[in-house]
Amino acid sequence: MKAKGLAITLGIGAAAGAVAIMMMPKNNPARKLAAETADKVEHAAWKMSDRISQKLDM
């Protein structure tokens, strides 16, 4: 149950942070950094998804 509570807390914190970043002006360095980080995380998630799919197909 502790892990579930932690996951929920982290999810809520991430959502609140995303809302705060999106409210910033587009030329704000923090928003640009957040966008770059989000792109890297998305790329890593796609790579992991592909690897899992390849392992399952074998």
Residue pairs with C-beta under 8 A, 6 or more apart in sequence:
18 34
21 30
21 31
21 34
22 31
24 30
24 31
25 31
